[in-house]
């Protein structure tokens, strides 16, 4: 049996057609084409308004239908049948924009470094209860590349760690922003860190000159740690005293986050380039070094937010595996047998 699909339908079709005919005659459109061309013109007019109001492309088709209904004085009903007018509005949008523009964007796009190539790592919008899998973050990466990612334990584990860190960070930040259960300045700094991480990922995924990823990543690290200080009740004056001294900043952050991975957080700061060096000295960084800086910042995002939220996807994934391997234990950033952090 064919599944029933609930669709939006125009309740006053005759009123709509009269309106479109009047608009077509005013614009000198031939009778045979009047409905389609008048609808094209009306959709473009309404879309211009929605653009100026700041609605994103994926939000505009349904809002255009609503705006058109309000303008004409018609209403919509929910039913089982497909409505030609609503479908026509969507078709106009499909001709006007790329398919990717009309899909709801992910909550965040990070990146994962495989060898020295940068792959997109997406955090999608989730509704209700779903079963999460690390593979969801790379649904558009070719299968042959994914096979090589999981061909090696270290790269497979690194990928899963990065996916977990980004999901904990993005959804944890969404939680605290909605619940407002932490100081406003802490939330603001974490949101600013998210922007820096998005900028760094965009640079690695699309820019020819990838050098600016360093500043984005290091600023994100600083914002994450300062956000933790604000979340612990420190004043703006107290936080400002740390300036850009990342060593003192991470020491204080570890002090107020007793359950955080202090070894890895301090390592992250210890091997990150200094902002002053980045601004005034041109250094030749390898692609693998740029990727490590970016992934360190993504790790820090997850590790810091986990100290202030009730989320930890790794716990919910305990015992599960991706590509036949168990990723319940953290690998990245890798530690040497003596407990010190290894380079990648």
C-alpha positions in Angstrom: 0.0 0.0 0.0 1.3 3.4 -0.9 2.1 5.5 2.2 0.0 8.5 2.8 1.8 11.8 2.7 0.4 14.9 4.4 0.6 17.9 2.0 -0.2 21.6 2.1 -3.1 22.5 -0.3 -4.6 25.8 -1.4 -8.1 26.0 0.0 -9.3 28.8 -2.2 -8.0 27.8 -5.7 -10.5 30.0 -7.6 -9.6 33.1 -5.7 -6.0 32.5 -6.3 -6.5 32.0 -10.0 -8.6 35.3 -10.2 -5.8 37.1 -8.5 -3.1 35.7 -10.8 -5.2 36.6 -13.9 -5.6 40.2 -12.7 -1.8 40.5 -12.1 -1.0 39.0 -15.5 -3.3 41.4 -17.3 -1.7 44.4 -15.5 1.7 43.2 -16.7 0.6 42.4 -20.3 1.1 38.6 -20.0 -0.6 36.5 -22.6 -3.7 34.6 -21.4 -2.2 31.2 -22.2 0.8 31.9 -20.0 -0.8 34.2 -17.5 -0.9 31.8 -14.4 2.6 30.4 -14.7 4.3 33.7 -15.5 2.3 35.7 -13.0 3.2 33.1 -10.3 6.9 33.4 -11.3 6.7 37.1 -10.9 4.9 36.9 -7.6 7.3 34.3 -6.1 10.3 36.5 -7.1 8.7 39.5 -5.6 8.0 37.7 -2.3 11.4 36.1 -2.3 13.0 39.5 -2.6 11.2 40.5 0.6 12.3 37.3 2.4 15.9 37.9 1.3 15.8 41.4 2.8 14.3 40.0 6.0 17.3 37.6 6.4 15.6 34.2 5.9 17.9 31.5 4.6 17.1 29.9 1.2 15.9 26.6 2.7 13.4 28.6 4.8 11.9 30.6 1.9 9.8 28.2 -0.2 7.3 27.4 2.6 7.4 31.0 3.8 6.8 32.2 0.3 3.6 30.1 0.1 2.4 31.6 3.4 3.3 35.1 2.3 1.5 34.6 -1.0 -1.6 33.3 0.8 -1.7 36.3 3.1 -1.3 38.7 0.2 -4.1 37.2 -1.8 -6.3 36.4 1.1 -6.5 32.7 0.7 -5.8 29.9 3.1 -4.0 26.5 3.2 -5.2 23.2 4.4 -3.5 20.0 5.2 -4.5 17.0 3.2 -3.5 13.8 1.3 -3.5 15.3 -2.2 -0.6 17.1 -3.9 -1.4 20.7 -4.6 -0.3 22.1 -8.0 0.1 25.6 -6.8 2.3 24.7 -3.8 4.3 22.3 -6.0 4.7 25.1 -8.6 6.1 27.5 -6.0 8.7 24.8 -5.0 9.5 24.2 -8.6 10.3 27.9 -9.1 12.6 27.7 -6.2 14.3 24.6 -7.6 15.0 26.6 -10.8 16.2 29.6 -8.9 18.6 28.0 -6.4 20.9 25.0 -6.2 19.5 21.9 -4.5 22.0 22.3 -1.7 20.7 25.8 -1.0 17.2 24.5 -0.4 18.3 21.8 2.1 18.5 22.6 5.8 22.2 23.2 6.6 23.9 21.2 9.3 24.4 22.7 12.7 28.2 22.8 12.2 30.8 21.8 9.6 34.1 20.8 10.9 36.9 18.9 9.2 38.9 15.7 9.6 42.4 15.2 8.2 43.1 12.0 6.4 46.7 11.8 5.6 47.1 15.4 4.4 43.6 15.8 2.8 40.8 17.6 4.6 37.3 16.0 4.6 34.1 17.6 5.8 32.7 16.4 9.1 29.1 17.5 9.5 27.0 17.8 12.6 23.4 17.4 11.4 20.2 18.6 12.9 18.5 15.8 14.8 14.8 15.5 15.7 13.5 13.1 18.3 15.4 10.0 19.2 17.7 8.5 16.6 20.6 6.1 16.7 23.8 8.0 16.2 26.7 6.7 14.2 30.1 8.4 13.5 29.6 7.5 9.8 26.7 10.0 9.6 29.1 12.9 9.7 30.7 11.9 6.4 27.8 10.7 4.4 29.0 12.5 1.2 32.6 11.2 1.4 33.3 8.6 -1.3 33.1 5.0 0.0 36.6 4.2 -1.3 38.0 7.0 0.9 36.1 5.8 3.9 37.5 2.4 3.5 41.0 3.8 3.7 40.1 5.9 6.7 39.1 2.7 8.6 41.8 0.6 7.1 44.1 1.9 9.8 43.2 1.8 13.5 44.7 5.1 14.3 42.9 7.1 11.5 39.6 5.4 12.2 39.9 6.1 15.9 41.0 9.7 15.3 37.9 10.2 13.0 35.5 8.9 15.6 37.1 11.0 18.4 36.7 14.1 16.3 33.1 13.3 15.5 32.3 12.7 19.2 34.1 16.0 20.2 32.2 18.0 17.6 28.8 16.5 18.5 29.3 17.0 22.2 30.4 20.6 21.6 27.7 21.6 19.1 24.8 20.0 20.9 26.1 20.9 24.3 26.4 24.5 23.2 22.9 24.4 21.8 21.7 23.1 25.2 23.4 25.8 27.3 22.3 28.5 24.9 18.7 27.5 25.2 18.7 26.7 28.9 20.8 29.7 29.8 22.2 27.8 32.8 25.6 29.4 32.5 26.8 33.0 32.6 26.0 34.9 29.4 29.7 35.8 28.8 30.6 32.1 29.0 28.0 31.2 26.4 29.0 34.2 24.2 32.7 33.1 24.2 31.8 29.5 23.3 29.6 30.8 20.5 32.4 32.9 19.3 34.7 29.9 19.5 32.2 28.0 17.3 32.4 30.7 14.7 36.2 30.5 14.7 36.1 26.7 14.3 33.7 27.1 11.4 36.0 29.6 9.7 39.0 27.3 10.2 37.1 24.4 8.7 35.9 26.4 5.7 39.5 27.5 5.1 40.8 24.0 5.1 38.0 22.7 3.0 37.9 25.4 0.4 40.7 27.9 0.5 43.9 27.6 -1.6 46.0 29.4 1.0 45.2 27.6 4.3 47.5 29.6 6.5 44.7 31.6 8.2 43.4 28.4 9.8 46.1 28.9 12.5 44.7 32.1 13.8 41.1 30.8 13.7 42.1 27.7 15.7 44.2 29.4 18.3 41.6 32.1 18.9 39.0 29.3 19.3 41.2 27.6 21.9 41.5 30.9 23.9 37.8 31.6 23.7 36.9 28.1 24.9 39.2 28.3 27.9 38.1 31.8 28.8 34.5 30.7 28.5 35.2 28.0 31.1 36.6 30.7 33.5 33.4 32.7 33.0 31.3 29.6 33.6 33.1 29.1 36.9 32.1 32.6 38.0 35.2 34.7 37.2 34.6 38.3 36.4 35.5 40.0 33.1 38.3 41.9 34.8 39.8 38.6 36.2 39.6 36.9 32.9 41.0 39.9 31.0 44.1 39.7 33.3 45.2 36.5 31.4 45.3 38.4 28.1 46.6 36.0 25.5 48.8 34.0 28.0 47.6 30.6 26.9 49.9 28.7 29.3 48.5 30.4 32.4 45.0 30.3 30.9 45.0 26.5 30.5 46.5 26.0 33.9 43.7 27.9 35.5 41.1 26.2 33.3 42.4 22.8 34.4 42.2 23.9 38.0 38.5 24.6 37.7 37.8 21.6 35.5 39.0 18.7 37.7 37.5 15.9 35.5 39.0 17.2 32.2 41.9 15.6 30.5 44.6 17.9 31.8 47.4 16.2 29.9 45.8 16.6 26.5 44.6 20.2 27.1 48.0 21.4 28.2 49.5 19.6 25.3 47.1 21.4 22.9 48.3 24.8 24.2 51.9 23.7 24.4 52.2 22.8 20.7 49.9 25.6 19.4 51.6 28.5 17.5 51.7 31.7 19.4 49.3 34.4 18.1 52.1 37.0 18.0 54.2 34.7 15.8 51.2 34.0 13.6 50.5 37.7 13.1 54.0 39.0 12.4 56.0 36.1 11.2 55.5 34.1 8.0 56.3 30.5 8.7 56.0 27.5 6.4 53.6 25.0 8.0 53.0 21.6 6.4 49.5 20.6 5.6 49.7 17.9 8.4 50.7 20.6 10.9 47.7 22.8 9.9 45.4 19.8 10.2 46.7 19.0 13.6 46.2 22.6 14.9 42.6 22.4 13.7 41.8 19.0 15.1 43.4 20.0 18.4 41.0 23.0 18.6 38.0 20.7 17.8 39.2 18.3 20.6 39.4 21.2 23.0 35.8 22.3 22.1 34.4 19.0 23.0 36.5 18.5 26.1 35.8 21.9 27.6 32.0 21.8 26.9 31.7 18.3 28.4 32.7 19.7 31.8 29.6 22.0 31.8 26.9 19.9 30.2 25.2 16.5 30.7 26.1 15.2 27.2 28.8 12.6 26.4 28.1 10.7 23.2 31.0 8.4 23.9 29.2 7.0 26.9 26.1 6.3 24.8 28.2 4.6 22.2 30.0 2.4 24.7 30.2 -1.1 23.2 29.2 -0.1 19.8 31.6 0.1 16.8 32.1 1.7 13.5 33.5 -0.4 10.7 33.9 -3.4 13.1 36.1 -1.5 15.6 35.3 -0.4 19.1 35.8 3.4 19.7 34.7 3.6 23.3 38.2 4.7 24.3 39.8 8.0 23.2 42.8 7.9 20.9 43.2 11.5 19.6 45.3 13.4 20.6 47.5 10.2 20.9 49.5 9.5 24.0 52.9 7.8 24.1 53.3 4.7 26.4 54.8 7.0 29.1 51.6 9.1 29.2 53.1 12.0 27.2 51.3 13.2 24.1 52.6 12.0 20.7 52.7 14.0 17.5 50.8 12.8 14.5 
